Amino acid sequence: MNTHTTIRSAAALAAALLLLLQGAPAAAQDTLAQAPAAAGPRLAVISAGAAHTCGLTSDGAAYCWGRNEYGQVGDSTKVDRATPVAVAGGREFREISAGESHTCAISVDNEAFCWGHNESGSIGTGPQQRAYPVRVIGNMRVATISAGAAFTCSVDVRGVGFCWGQNNKDGRLGVGGDGNAYSPQSPFGVRTYRVIVAGTRHTCGITVGNKVLCWGANERGQLGIASRTASAVPFPIRFFDSKSGFSAVAIGADHTCALDLSGAAFCWGDNTAGQLGIGAKKKMSVVPVLVAGGLTFTSLVAAGQTTCGTTQAAAGEVYCWGSNAEGQFAGGPPEGSATPVHAAEAAAPVSISLGAGRACGLARDGTPSCWGRGTSGQSGSGPAER
């Protein structure tokens, strides 16, 4: 749920890249088989939150479905939606990110909008809760955005990082202290970022120099800094090959994974379900370790105790590791796997996003489908259950 998802509109992508090149960074649950969303919009991108899902069509129209008790679906109601519904306002977006109980998106004009749960300030619009898109305070021009668990982070077109929302003593906002933020705040330090990803209780970013920094909770070593001490400010991971750099980062509940510039995957943090992919379910690793199997990936996603990646091979197959307790692999061993295994073979998605105990993907024709946990319509396939 922590990955930002971007529409591949040629105009929007070109505009974003131009800005980057000009100085910015670059209880019992039902376990469902693959469930295609009911007849509805074809999507270009998809983002799975904890219990709701959102996507964008090729022309930037936003649709969401699933649990909606806080208005995270964005249709101006608080009614669970079993099939995709249009987000209110009719704006055109180029990126969308579904968090735990809120959603954020970037318009084609590079403005940040959020909606949904806001008890701790996660939508960045002051203390009010909204069931429809509202512009984030500050009139930022935004390059990327990531909705996490009750907090959000973004990078503006200059490469400046911002976070807002819940900020317990773990320091997940990276501002050097605790206390919730109802408007965007910059993490400590003068750095230029390509992307910042908001997780459950920790955060990681990639600088324009391709270095990974993490901050927040660290009981399971999820910051990758060779210790289990929390950090309220960004801290570089301990990666021992100083010539290597990273292109992508994904965050689970208490683990983190990243892709180096060759596409090799490294993970660190909690490993009780094998979510580090290193061939054993040992307790944790406080430094990055290479995922077993020799696969290279174009993208990574993580949520809970599960990690998945899309391979660089021409077919772009999905491999997953870690927990499969809710059927997140759409097949494979029910006990999960401590090494990458071929997943979602029947769905054959061209892209995948992980939520809480579930996964969603897009077929080549843009048809969304979800599998795993589904009790509030988050599969998008029919009547919601409560």
C-alpha positions as CSV (number, residue, x, y, z in Angstrom):
1,M,0.0,0.0,0.0
2,N,3.0,2.2,0.3
3,T,3.9,2.3,-3.4
4,H,3.1,5.4,-5.4
5,T,1.3,4.4,-8.7
6,T,1.7,6.6,-11.8
7,I,-0.4,6.8,-15.0
8,R,1.6,6.4,-18.2
9,S,-0.1,9.2,-20.0
10,A,2.5,10.5,-22.5
11,A,1.9,14.1,-21.8
12,A,1.8,13.9,-18.1
13,L,4.8,11.6,-18.0
14,A,6.8,13.9,-20.2
15,A,5.9,17.0,-18.1
16,A,6.9,15.2,-15.0
17,L,10.2,14.0,-16.4
18,L,10.9,17.5,-17.7
19,L,10.4,18.9,-14.2
20,L,12.7,16.3,-12.7
21,L,15.4,16.9,-15.3
22,Q,15.3,20.6,-14.5
23,G,16.4,20.1,-11.0
24,A,13.8,17.8,-9.2
25,P,14.3,14.2,-8.3
26,A,13.9,12.3,-10.7
27,A,-10.9,-11.8,12.8
28,A,-11.8,-14.6,10.2
29,Q,-11.6,-13.1,6.8
30,D,-12.8,-14.5,3.4
31,T,-10.0,-15.6,1.2
32,L,-10.9,-15.1,-2.4
33,A,-9.7,-16.6,-5.6
34,Q,-8.8,-14.2,-8.4
35,A,-11.8,-11.9,-8.6
36,P,-12.0,-9.6,-11.6
37,A,-13.7,-6.3,-10.9
38,A,-17.2,-6.1,-12.2
39,A,-17.6,-4.6,-15.7
40,G,-16.3,-1.1,-15.4
41,P,-13.4,1.2,-16.3
42,R,-10.2,-0.2,-17.8
43,L,-7.3,1.1,-15.7
44,A,-3.8,2.1,-16.5
45,V,-2.5,1.9,-12.9
46,I,-3.8,0.3,-9.6
47,S,-2.9,0.9,-5.9
48,A,-4.1,-1.4,-3.1
49,G,-4.6,0.1,0.3
50,A,-5.4,-1.7,3.5
51,A,-9.0,-2.4,2.6
52,H,-9.7,-0.2,-0.4
53,T,-8.3,0.0,-3.9
54,C,-7.9,2.9,-6.3
55,G,-6.8,3.2,-9.9
56,L,-6.5,5.6,-12.8
57,T,-7.7,5.3,-16.4
58,S,-5.4,6.2,-19.3
59,D,-7.0,9.6,-19.4
60,G,-6.4,10.2,-15.7
61,A,-9.9,9.6,-14.3
62,A,-9.7,8.2,-10.7
63,Y,-11.8,5.2,-9.5
64,C,-11.8,3.6,-6.1
65,W,-13.7,0.8,-4.3
66,G,-13.8,-1.2,-1.0
67,R,-14.1,-0.1,2.6
68,N,-15.2,3.5,2.9
69,E,-16.0,4.3,6.5
70,Y,-13.7,7.4,6.4
71,G,-14.4,8.5,2.9
72,Q,-11.2,7.0,1.5
73,V,-13.0,5.9,-1.7
74,G,-13.5,9.6,-2.4
75,D,-17.0,9.6,-3.8
76,S,-18.4,12.0,-1.2
77,T,-20.0,9.2,0.8
78,K,-19.0,6.8,3.6
79,V,-20.6,3.8,2.0
80,D,-18.5,0.7,1.2
81,R,-18.3,0.2,-2.6
82,A,-18.2,-3.3,-4.0
83,T,-17.3,-2.1,-7.5
84,P,-15.2,0.8,-8.9
85,V,-16.9,4.2,-8.5
86,A,-15.6,7.5,-9.8
87,V,-13.8,9.8,-7.4
88,A,-15.7,13.0,-6.9
89,G,-14.7,16.2,-8.6
90,G,-13.8,15.0,-12.0
91,R,-10.1,16.0,-11.8
92,E,-7.5,14.4,-14.0
93,F,-4.7,12.7,-12.1
94,R,-1.4,11.3,-13.1
95,E,-0.5,9.4,-9.9
96,I,-2.6,7.8,-7.1
97,S,-1.7,6.1,-3.8
98,A,-4.1,4.2,-1.5
99,G,-3.0,4.1,2.1
100,E,-4.4,2.5,5.2
101,S,-7.6,4.5,5.4
102,H,-6.9,7.5,3.1
103,T,-5.9,8.2,-0.5
104,C,-3.7,10.8,-2.2
105,A,-3.2,11.7,-5.8
106,I,-1.3,14.1,-8.0
107,S,-3.1,16.1,-10.6
108,V,-1.8,16.6,-14.1
109,D,-0.9,20.1,-12.9
110,N,1.3,18.5,-10.2
111,E,-0.9,19.5,-7.3
112,A,-1.4,17.1,-4.4
113,F,-4.9,16.1,-3.3
114,C,-5.9,13.7,-0.5
115,W,-9.1,12.4,1.1
116,G,-10.3,10.0,3.8
117,H,-9.2,9.4,7.4
118,N,-7.6,12.5,8.9
119,E,-7.6,12.0,12.7
120,S,-3.8,12.5,12.8
121,G,-3.5,14.8,9.8
122,S,-2.8,12.2,7.1
123,I,-4.6,14.1,4.3
124,G,-2.6,17.3,4.9
125,T,-5.6,19.6,4.8
126,G,-5.8,20.7,8.4
127,P,-8.0,18.9,11.0
128,Q,-11.1,18.3,8.8
129,Q,-11.9,14.9,7.4
130,R,-12.9,14.8,3.8
131,A,-14.7,12.2,1.6
132,Y,-13.6,13.9,-1.6
133,P,-10.3,15.2,-3.0
134,V,-9.0,18.3,-1.2
135,R,-5.8,20.1,-2.1
136,V,-3.0,19.6,0.4
137,I,-2.0,22.7,2.3
138,G,0.9,24.6,0.9
139,N,0.2,24.6,-2.9
140,M,3.2,22.4,-3.5
141,R,4.1,21.3,-7.0
142,V,4.5,17.6,-6.4
143,A,6.5,14.9,-8.3
144,T,5.6,11.8,-6.3
145,I,3.3,10.9,-3.4
146,S,2.9,7.9,-1.0
147,A,0.0,7.3,1.4
148,G,1.0,5.1,4.3
149,A,-0.7,4.2,7.6
150,A,-2.1,7.4,8.9
151,F,0.6,9.5,7.3
152,T,1.7,10.6,3.9
153,C,5.0,11.6,2.2
154,S,5.8,13.3,-1.1
155,V,8.6,14.8,-3.1
156,D,8.1,18.1,-4.8
157,V,9.4,19.0,-8.3
158,R,12.6,20.4,-6.8
159,G,13.3,17.2,-5.0
160,V,12.4,18.5,-1.5
161,G,10.7,15.8,0.7
162,F,7.6,16.4,2.8
163,C,5.7,14.2,5.2
164,W,2.6,14.8,7.3
165,G,0.1,13.0,9.5
166,Q,0.7,10.7,12.5
167,N,4.1,11.0,14.1
168,N,4.4,8.9,17.3
169,K,7.6,8.6,19.2
170,D,9.1,6.4,16.4
171,G,9.6,9.6,14.4
172,R,8.2,8.3,11.1
173,L,7.8,11.9,9.6
174,G,11.6,12.3,9.9
175,V,11.4,15.8,11.4
176,G,13.5,15.1,14.4
177,G,10.7,14.8,17.0
178,D,7.2,13.5,17.6
179,G,3.8,15.2,17.3
180,N,1.3,14.9,14.5
181,A,1.5,17.3,11.5
182,Y,-1.6,18.6,9.8
183,S,0.3,20.2,7.0
184,P,3.5,19.1,5.1
185,Q,6.8,19.2,7.0
186,S,10.2,18.5,5.5
187,P,12.3,15.7,7.0
188,F,15.5,16.7,8.7
189,G,18.5,17.5,6.6
190,V,19.2,19.1,3.3
191,R,18.8,16.4,0.7
192,T,17.2,16.0,-2.7
193,Y,15.0,13.0,-3.2
194,R,13.7,11.1,-6.1
195,V,11.0,9.3,-4.1
196,I,9.9,8.9,-0.5
197,V,7.7,5.9,0.5
198,A,5.5,6.0,3.6
199,G,5.0,2.6,5.3
200,T,3.2,1.5,8.5
201,R,5.6,3.0,11.1
202,H,8.7,3.7,9.1
203,T,9.6,5.6,6.0
204,C,12.4,5.3,3.3
205,G,13.5,7.6,0.5
206,I,15.9,7.4,-2.4
207,T,18.1,10.5,-3.1
208,V,19.0,11.8,-6.5
209,G,22.4,10.1,-5.8
210,N,20.5,6.7,-5.6
211,K,21.1,6.3,-1.9
212,V,18.5,4.9,0.4
213,L,17.7,6.6,3.7
214,C,15.2,5.4,6.3
215,W,13.7,6.7,9.5
216,G,11.0,5.8,12.0
217,A,10.4,2.6,14.0
218,N,13.2,0.0,14.0
219,E,12.4,-2.8,16.4
220,R,12.9,-5.4,13.7
221,G,15.8,-3.7,11.9
222,Q,13.5,-2.3,9.2
223,L,15.7,0.8,8.8
224,G,18.7,-1.2,7.7
225,I,21.1,0.8,9.7
226,A,22.9,-2.1,11.5
227,S,21.0,-1.5,14.7
228,R,17.4,-1.7,16.1
229,T,17.3,1.8,17.4
230,A,14.6,4.1,16.0
231,S,15.6,7.2,14.2
232,A,13.5,10.4,14.0
233,V,15.7,11.7,11.2
234,P,16.7,10.2,7.8
235,F,19.6,7.8,8.2
236,P,21.6,6.0,5.4
237,I,21.2,2.2,5.2
238,R,24.3,0.2,5.9
239,F,25.0,-1.2,2.4
240,F,28.6,-2.3,2.1
241,D,29.1,-2.0,-1.7
242,S,29.6,1.8,-1.9
243,K,29.5,1.7,-5.7
244,S,26.0,0.4,-5.8
245,G,22.9,2.6,-6.0
246,F,19.2,1.9,-5.7
247,S,16.3,2.7,-8.1
248,A,13.2,1.6,-6.0
249,V,12.1,0.9,-2.4
250,A,9.1,-0.9,-1.0
251,I,8.0,-1.1,2.6
252,G,6.0,-3.8,4.5
253,A,4.8,-3.8,8.1
254,D,8.3,-4.2,9.6
255,H,10.5,-4.9,6.6
256,T,11.9,-3.0,3.7
257,C,13.1,-4.1,0.2
258,A,14.9,-2.2,-2.5
259,L,16.1,-2.7,-6.1
260,D,19.7,-1.8,-7.0
261,L,20.5,-0.3,-10.4
262,S,20.8,-3.7,-12.0
263,G,17.4,-4.9,-10.8
264,A,18.7,-7.1,-8.0
265,A,16.5,-7.2,-4.9
266,F,17.8,-6.6,-1.3
267,C,15.6,-6.8,1.8
268,W,16.1,-6.1,5.5
269,G,14.1,-6.1,8.8
270,D,11.6,-8.7,10.1
271,N,11.7,-12.1,8.5
272,T,9.4,-14.3,10.6
273,A,7.3,-15.2,7.4
274,G,10.3,-15.3,5.0
275,Q,9.5,-11.8,3.6
276,L,13.2,-11.1,3.1
277,G,13.3,-13.8,0.5
278,I,16.7,-15.2,1.7
279,G,15.8,-18.9,1.9
280,A,15.1,-19.1,5.6
281,K,12.6,-17.7,8.1
282,K,15.1,-16.4,10.6
283,K,14.0,-13.6,12.9
284,M,15.4,-10.5,11.2
285,S,18.3,-8.8,9.4
286,V,19.4,-5.3,10.5
287,V,21.3,-4.7,7.2
288,P,20.3,-5.3,3.5
289,V,20.6,-8.9,2.3
290,L,20.4,-10.2,-1.3
291,V,17.1,-12.0,-2.2
292,A,17.7,-15.6,-3.2
293,G,17.2,-17.0,-6.7
294,G,19.1,-14.6,-8.9
295,L,16.1,-12.9,-10.4
296,T,16.1,-9.3,-11.4
297,F,13.1,-7.1,-11.2
298,T,11.6,-3.9,-12.7
299,S,9.5,-3.2,-9.7
300,L,8.8,-4.2,-6.1
301,V,5.8,-4.0,-3.8
302,A,5.4,-4.9,-0.1
303,A,2.7,-5.0,2.5
304,G,2.4,-6.8,5.8
305,Q,4.7,-9.8,5.7
306,T,4.6,-10.2,1.9
307,T,6.9,-9.0,-0.9
308,C,6.3,-9.3,-4.6
309,G,8.3,-8.2,-7.7
310,T,7.8,-8.1,-11.5
311,T,10.7,-9.6,-13.3
312,Q,12.8,-8.0,-16.0
313,A,12.2,-10.9,-18.3
314,A,10.2,-10.1,-21.4
315,A,7.1,-11.8,-20.0
316,G,7.3,-9.6,-16.8
317,E,6.2,-12.4,-14.5
318,V,5.3,-11.8,-10.9
319,Y,7.2,-13.5,-8.1
320,C,6.3,-13.3,-4.4
321,W,7.8,-14.3,-1.1
322,G,6.8,-14.2,2.6
323,S,3.3,-14.7,3.9
324,N,0.6,-16.3,1.7
325,A,-1.8,-16.8,4.6
326,E,-4.6,-14.9,2.9
327,G,-3.9,-16.1,-0.6
328,Q,-1.9,-13.1,-1.6
329,F,0.1,-15.2,-4.1
330,A,-3.1,-16.3,-6.0
331,G,-1.8,-19.8,-5.8
332,G,1.5,-21.2,-4.5
333,P,2.2,-22.8,-1.1
334,P,-0.4,-21.8,1.5
335,E,2.3,-21.6,4.1
336,G,4.1,-19.0,2.0
337,S,7.7,-19.1,0.9
338,A,11.1,-17.9,2.1
339,T,12.3,-17.5,-1.5
340,P,10.6,-16.0,-4.6
341,V,8.0,-18.2,-6.2
342,H,6.0,-17.7,-9.4
343,A,2.7,-16.1,-8.3
344,A,-0.6,-14.9,-9.9
345,E,-0.1,-17.2,-12.9
346,A,-3.8,-17.3,-13.8
347,A,-4.2,-13.6,-13.5
348,A,-1.0,-12.9,-15.4
349,P,-1.0,-9.2,-14.3
350,V,1.3,-6.7,-16.0
351,S,1.4,-4.8,-12.7
352,I,0.7,-5.6,-9.1
353,S,0.0,-3.8,-5.9
354,L,-0.1,-5.3,-2.3
355,G,-2.6,-4.3,0.4
356,A,-3.3,-5.8,3.8
357,G,-3.5,-9.6,3.2
358,R,-4.4,-9.2,-0.4
359,A,-3.1,-8.2,-3.8
360,C,-4.5,-6.5,-6.9
361,G,-3.2,-6.5,-10.5
362,L,-4.0,-5.3,-14.0
363,A,-4.4,-7.4,-17.0
364,R,-2.9,-6.3,-20.3
365,D,-6.3,-4.8,-21.3
366,G,-6.6,-2.8,-18.1
367,T,-9.0,-5.1,-16.3
368,P,-8.4,-5.0,-12.6
369,S,-8.6,-8.1,-10.4
370,C,-7.8,-8.7,-6.7
371,W,-7.2,-11.8,-4.6
372,G,-6.7,-12.7,-1.0
373,R,-8.6,-11.0,1.9
374,G,-11.9,-9.4,0.9
375,T,-14.7,-8.5,3.3
376,S,-15.6,-4.9,2.3
377,G,-15.8,-5.1,-1.5
378,Q,-12.0,-4.5,-2.0
379,S,-11.9,-7.2,-4.7
380,G,-14.2,-4.9,-6.8
381,S,-16.1,-7.9,-8.0
382,G,-19.5,-7.7,-6.2
383,P,-21.4,-7.1,-3.1
384,A,-19.4,-6.0,-0.1
385,E,-19.5,-8.0,3.1
386,R,-19.2,-6.7,6.6
